[in-house]
Amino acid sequence: MRIKPLIVDKYIFKEIARPYVAGVMVIGVVMLSNFLYEVADLIIMQDAPVDEVLRLLLYQLPEIFVQSFPMAVLFAVMVGLGRLTRENEFFAIRMGGFSIYRLVVPLIVFGLLVTLGTYLINEQVVPWSNHQARNIIRRLALQDVMPDVQENVFFEGPDDKIFYVENYDENELTLESVVIFDRSRGDGFPEVITAQQGQVLGSDWLLTDGHLHSYTSDGRLEVAAGFSEMELQLEDDMEQFLARQRTPAEMSRQELRQEIELFQRSGIDVTRLLVDYHMKLALPFTAFIFILVGTPLSLGNRESRALSLALTVVIIFTYYVLVSFSRSLGRAGAFTPLVAAWLPNGFFFVLGVLLIIFRDSLFGVINRFMTHFF
């Protein structure tokens, strides 16, 4: 008797939906606890008001739960399909005329829905909520009038200037690879100041070993001058200055692209930013990738739920270690930004497809054996 495909699809959806929701909640709580651990000293030492702490946690929730989505998908697949295998339901479905390729269809649909939801939330909600959360941290960490400079950060300063700092040593108060766009002329081509190093002196920045470039209204280079030292005074309205800081995590993909294009027009190296830009699209596909890898592994697990959890941890750890290394190599120029962003997904995609093919071939051998002897 052939089983109706729609019935099987609904059954599989139901089988992974419950552990998925549970996974999101459990992983989200763990990640929230880790975030509290990271900011505990800041909150206690700055004697932060209770309402500020609650707002900080509220603003951090979108990013925490979005990060938990793909991990929860893998958990749901390993647990849900693992149960089907252990109780021989998967075998019964296969005997009813379902190939493993047809079985994986509802799972892929589920993974793509999570991917789409993750991308939309990352673009529409997370940048805003991250900005609000980090502004609270910046206000709590504010000392005198010095901005809380971070690595790989954009921020707007007085007199219609945009700043970018690639590296900041908060102990030595030194800056590296500083770029400043002065848009006060308003003719579409900002004056660009670049400096290899800088030193924070109270409310001033002392830039060294730099260059100044000025352009005509039609984009031609008008002035190109080097300098050994340049002092910038940034004491005007510093608290508002802090509130406008934005890291790539506080930008949507479109906003980051606009900043990258501004840098490119001025001849600035944007490799690090391009890696982050491409990763904003690549990382939401993690849920889809985990479906491909988790499905054949869960269908081969007839042991226990504990083994499913162990495999889940191993896959997640391996994937994010590869993401970290690939991102670093992309920033260093060893890979192009596009390759650096998509390499982990590409590797696990191929791995998942090969595992599915292997699992289908293995089942075919077992099925022929049982048909012949029984």
Secondary structure, DSSP 8 states (H G I E B T S, - for coil): ----HHHHHHHHHHHHHHHHHHHHHHHHHHHHHHHHHHHHHHHHHTT--HHHHHHHHHHHHHHHHHHHHHHHHHHHHHHHHHHHHHTTHHHHHHHTT--HHHHHHHHHHHHHHHHHHHHHHHHHTHHHHHHHHHHHHHHHH-BTTB----TTEEEEETTTEEEEEEEEETTTTEEEEEEEEE-TT-SSS-EEEEEEEEEEETTEEEEEEEEEEEE-TTS-EEEEEEEEEEEEE--TTHHHHHHT-B-GGGS-HHHHHHHHHHHHHTT---HHHHHHHHHHHHGGGHHHHHHHHHHHHHHT--S-HHHHHHHHHHHHHHHHHHHHHHHHHHHHTSS-HHHHHHHHHHHHHHHHHHHHHHHHHHHHHHHHHHHHH-
